[in-house]
Amino acid sequence: MHSGFKADLILTHDAEGHQAGAAVPPIFQTSTFLFPDFDTLEGCYSGRDEADLYSRTGNPTVRVLENKLAQLENGEEAIAFSSGMAAISSSILGLLKSGDRIVCIRNAYSDAYRLFEILLPRFGIQTEYVDASELTGTCDILAGASMLFLESPTSFVFETLDLKNIAGVARNKGVVTLMDNSFASPILQNPIDAGIDLVVHSASKYLSGHSDVVAGCVIGSTGLIERIRETTVPLLGAKLSAMEASLILRGLRTLAVRVRAHTEAADWIARKLQSDNRIRKIHRPGVSAPLPETLSGAGGLFTLELEDAVDIRTFCDALQLIRLGVSWGGFESLALPAAIANRQDTGPNALNAFGVSKNAVRIFAGLEGASALLEDIQGALSAACVGMRVTEGALGG
């Protein structure tokens, strides 16, 4: 974990409105704000005054959250949105125009890939995909590009990037970098410190941490954030509600503790499974490859690429503690098989496009206890490959 984690920031809140000694920020559950006279309302409309007008464009509870998120990622400003995809799409549409080109890292999040392939071409914005090894100082693919979209670790296979080098290359070529940092959280990685321009999160994941919120955010410099705020915030309308902002503020109070617990459990389980001959490969930074300089831990996710002799359907159905479902970052352990995720048939599919194995199963280690989760995985493996000779190391001793 980052030694400089901002405990004071998380455990306190900004004094805004009538606090009355409350330990948590109040929820301003209102759609509109009232004004005492014509001049005051006119000042708000004209931008002369900074008073809130309507919760689609500004709300005190949401602003408390935005201020904390900006500070957690060492950015100047943040905007909270109603989903992680709203944060990604609003950032791109707020900054780019017809004729611009995006370069995207391979193995990007499935719905980000579908945004690039389905919607953006309608606006004259094209996307090219690149391997991490190609993002070097002589990277020709960035020439003439307007934006570089990154993840590190990447979706499903968790490849990592040399963020400092890539950020420097992009900046030298005048390319804005936009990075999804959901998999690491601000606890394990701060891309802005490495030179990345904008960071997005699916706040539904670690930031909330309780599987009861869908939200997102973008963080960066005042100049870039204001360009997004001026256009896509009011015109696309994907603003976060005060109630959900309050739930994320609650989640932030335990963020460091939860991320540490998820990371330690996933590390322990993945290492115990390394010698299991029913598993072809474990995709996890720190296990399958070294952690890069900017990443202090791999979080709670890892992917098991199972041998052909293991029946994926039987393996998934035999899991007891680990439930089947999309998303991650809450208290519960989850499994998502690529054999299902790659059957999203309504258009381009990222797992198929990037060649993710159909024998891969993504696991999120929740808070049920590492030993119990390991036992659950090993039991499911045994149920799914009856008759296969298992090595002694497969028992995780």
N, C-alpha and C positions, 0 to 999 in steps of 0.2 A: 504494500500500500504506500501511497505517497506520504512521506514523513510530514509534509506541510499541509495535511488535511485541515480544512478550516472549520474546526469544531464550533468556534464562537459564532460563525456565520449560520451554521445549521441549527444551533440550539437557541438562537435568539431570533427576533423578528423586527422588521422596520416599524417605527412608530408612525403609523399613518391612520388617520381617523380617530375615533374615540375608542381608546384601548381599554380604559377602566381597569387597568391592572391585569388584563387577560394574559394567560400564559401562551396562548396561540393567537395568530392573527384572526380578526373577525371575518366572517363571510359576508361580503356585500352582495347579497342575493337580490339584485335589482337589474332590470333591463334599461331603465332610463334614470337620468339625474335631473333634479329640478333646480330652477334658477329664480332668484328673487326679483329680477327686473330685466328689461329689454337690453340694456347695455351689457349686463353680465352674460346673457345668452349670446349676444352678438360677439362678444370677446372670445367666447369659446368657439363659435362657428368660424370666426376669421383666423383662429390660431394665435390671436394675441395673448390669450390666457390658456393655461394648461389644465383647466378643470375638465373632469370627465363629462362626456355628453351622453354616451350610449355604450352599453357594455360590449357591443360588437367591436368597438375600437379602443376601449380603455375601461379598466375596472380596478379598484384599489387592491383587491385580493390577488388578482392575476398579476398586478404590478409587483407586489411583494415577491411572488414566485419568480418572476422574470429577473428581478434584481439579484436574487440568490443564485439562479442558474448562471447568469452572466459572471458572477464572482467565482462560482465553483469551477467554471471552465476558463477563468482568467481572460474573459472577453470584456468588452466595454458595454455592450447592450445585448438583450435577448428579447425574443418574441415567443410567446407561448401559443400553441395551436391546438386544434381539436383532435389531431392525430399526428403520428410521425410522418405519414405520407403527406399530410397537409403542410408540414414544415418543409419537406423536400420540394414538393411541387410549387409552393408559394415562393420559396427562395429562388428556384430556377426561373419561374415565370416573372418574378420581380426584377431579375437581373439580365435576362437574355432576351433576344429579339429574333425575328425571322432572319435566317441566313447564318446564325451562330451555330457553332459546333461544340458538342460535349465529348470529351474523352472520359471513359468510365473503366474502372478496374474490373477485371473479370470476377465472377462469383459475387456480384452485387446482389443485394436484397431483391427478392422476386418481384415485388410490386414496383420498386424503383426501376427495374429492368423493363417491366411492362409500361411504365410511364414513358420511358425513353423510346420504346418500340411502337407504342400505339398512339399516344396522345401528342407527344412533342412534334412528330413529323407533320401533323396537321397544322402546326404553327411555323413550319419551315425550320425547325431545329433538329439537326441530325446528331447521332451518337455513334462513336467508334469505341471498341473494347480493346483493352491492352493488358498483357501480363505484367506482373510486378517487375519482372526482370528487364522489361523494356523501358521502364521509367528511369532513364539515366540521363546524364548531362548531354548526351548526343541524341536524345529522344526526338526523332523527326515527327512523330505522330502529334506532338503538342504544337507544332508550328501552325499558327493560324487558328488554334482552338480558343474558345472563350472561357471554358470551364473544365476542370478536372474533378470528377466525382470519385471519392475514395471510401473504402471501408478498411479497417485494420483492427482486429481480425475480420476476415471476409465471411460472408454468410455460408453456413453449412460446412465448409471445409477449413475455415479459420486460418487462412494464410495471413501473414503479417507483412508490413511494409516498413521500409526505412523512411519514416516520415520527414525527418530533417532534410535528407537529400532530395526527396521528391518535392517538398515544398520549395526548396531553393531552385530546383530546375523549373518548376512552374512559374515562380515569381520572375525569374530571369527572362521567361518567354511571355510575360504579361498575361498569364492564365490564372483566373480565380480558382482557388481550391475550396471545394465543399466536401466535408467528410462526415459520414455517419459514425458516431462514436458510441452507439447504443451498446455494443457488445462489451466494451471495456468499462463504460461509465466514467464520470469525472474522477472517481476514486483511483482507478488503475491507469488512466491515461488522460493527458491534457494536450490535444493536438495543436491548439493555438500556440502553446509554448514552443512547439516544433516548427512553427512558421505557417501552419494551415490558416487560411483566411476565415472560413466559416465552419462551424460544427453544428450538426443536427443530432437530435436524440428522439427515439421513440420513448417518451416519458411513461408509456404504458408498462415499460419493462422495469429496470432496476430503480429508476427515479421514484416511481410510485410504489412498486414492490408488493402490492397486495391484490393484484389481479382484479381490480374493481374500477380502473380508470383507462380510458383511451385518450392519449394526449401526445403532443410533440412539442419541440422547440428548436429554434435556431439561435446561435450565439456568434458574435463576431465584433468587428469594429463598428463604431458609430456610423461611419459613412456607408458601409454596405447594409447594415441593418436598417438604416433610415430609408434607403432605396426600396427595400422590401416592404417596410411599414407603410410607405406612402402609396403603394399601388395594390399589392395583393392582399394586404390585411383588410382594408375596407372593401375591396371590390370582389374578392373571392369569399370573404366572410367566414373563414374557417377558424374563428377565434375560440379560445378555451373559455369555459364557463367558470364562474367564481367557485362553485361547489367542487368541481374537479381540481381546480387550482389548490383549494384547501386540502384535498386528499393527497395531492402530491407533496405539499408542504409537510403534511404528517409523515409521508414516506421518507422524505429527506432526513428526518431526525434519526432514522435507523439505517441510513444508506450505507455508511462505512461498515457497520457491524454486519449487515446482511451480505454485502458484497464479499467481505472477508470470509464469512461462513460458507457461502456458495463456492468460492474459489478453492478453499481448503478441502471441501468435500469432493469437488470435481477432480482436483489434483490427485488426491488419495485414491479415488476409484479408478481413474485412468491409469495410474501407475500399477495398481493391483491387476489390471486387466491386460497389461502389456504382453505378458507371456502366454496368454490364452490363445491356443491355436485355432479356435473357432472365430477369431477376429483377425481379419486381413490387415487392417490398419486402424490406428486411432488418430483422429485429426484433432490436435489440441496443442496450441503454443506452449512450450515448456516441456512437452512430452514428445511430440513428433518433430519439433524444430525448436531451436533456442528462442527465448523471448527477446524481442528487439529492445533497444535502449529506452525507447519511450514508453514501453508497456511493463508495468510492475507486477502484473498477474494476468491470468487468462480468463477470469470470471467463472461462471458456473456451467458453461456449455462445452460439450465435446461431442464428436461424432464417431460412432463405431461403424466401420466398414466391415461387414460380416462376410465370412467365407460362403462360397456357393452352396455348401452342404447345409447351411443354416436356413431354415424356412422363415422368411421375414414375417409372414402373417402369423405363424405360430408363436414366434418370438414376441411380437407385440401383444398378442392376446394373452400370453402367459405372464406378462408383467402385472404385478399386484399393487405395489406402492406407487410406481411410476405410471401416470395416466397418459393416455393418448390425447394430444391436443396441440394446436398452434400456439405461438407466442411463447414467452418465458419471462423470468425475472420476478415472479411472485414467490410465495412460500412453498408452492407445490412442485414436485418433480414431474417433468413432462417428457414424452418421447414423440418424435415426428419422423416417420419413415419416408425416405426419398421416393420410394415406390408409390406413395400416395401423393406427396407434394409435386411430383413431376407429372401428375395427371390433371393439372389445372388446364383445362382444354379450351378455355375461351380466349385464345390468342397465344402469343409467344410465351414460352415457359423457360425461366432462367436455369433451372436445374438441367433441363435437356440441352439448352444452348451452351452451357459451360461444362457439360460432360460429367455431372455428379453421378456417382455409381448408384444404381437402383438397390444395391445391397447396403446402402448407408442408412443409419438411423441416428438422428440427432437427439442427444439426451441433455436435459437441463437438471442439474443436481439441486433439489430444493432443500428444505430444512428438516426433513424427516430423520436424518442421521446417516452418515456415510456408510457405516457397516450394514445397515438395513438395506440401503440402496444397492450396494454391491451384491448382497445376497439375492436381491430381487433380480438383478441383471443376470447373475450366474444361474439362477433357477430357470429363467426364461431361455437362456442359451441351452441348457440341458434339455428342456422341453422341446426345443426347436431343432435339435440335431440328434435325435435318438439313433443310436448305432454308430455314431462317429466316435473314433478313438480320441480321447482327450488327454493332452499332456498333463503332467503333475502341476505345472505352473498355472494351468487353467483354473485351478481352484482358488487362486488369489492368495496363497499363503505367503 
